């Protein structure tokens, strides 16, 4: 007795195309975190070899960011320059998504989701 082929919902990607997200966390001075995030993003894109199926999110912990600002870290112009570089250099199909978290965790969490 043979099993019927597995049905895939219209518009849904089959399981074979789904990959686990790549996740990195960053702590420390804000400017250093941004540099490390960009370097990690660049290295991940080289490893993936194709950005057509890539979505990138950056989670920022607002309490951790407030602590860095209280410690004397500046946000601008580093943040604007970082966003401009990411938008121009890497050919991502959609802009970097920035999400703000209200929990105290790592200052920045880079999440890359890709479809092979």
Secondary structure, 3 states (H helix, E strand, C coil): CCCCCCCCCCCCCCHHHECCCEEEEECCCHHHHHHHHHHHHHHHHHHHCCCCCEEEEEEEEHHHHHHHHHCCCCCCCHHHHHHHHHHHHCCCCCCCEEEEECCCCCCEEEEEEEEC
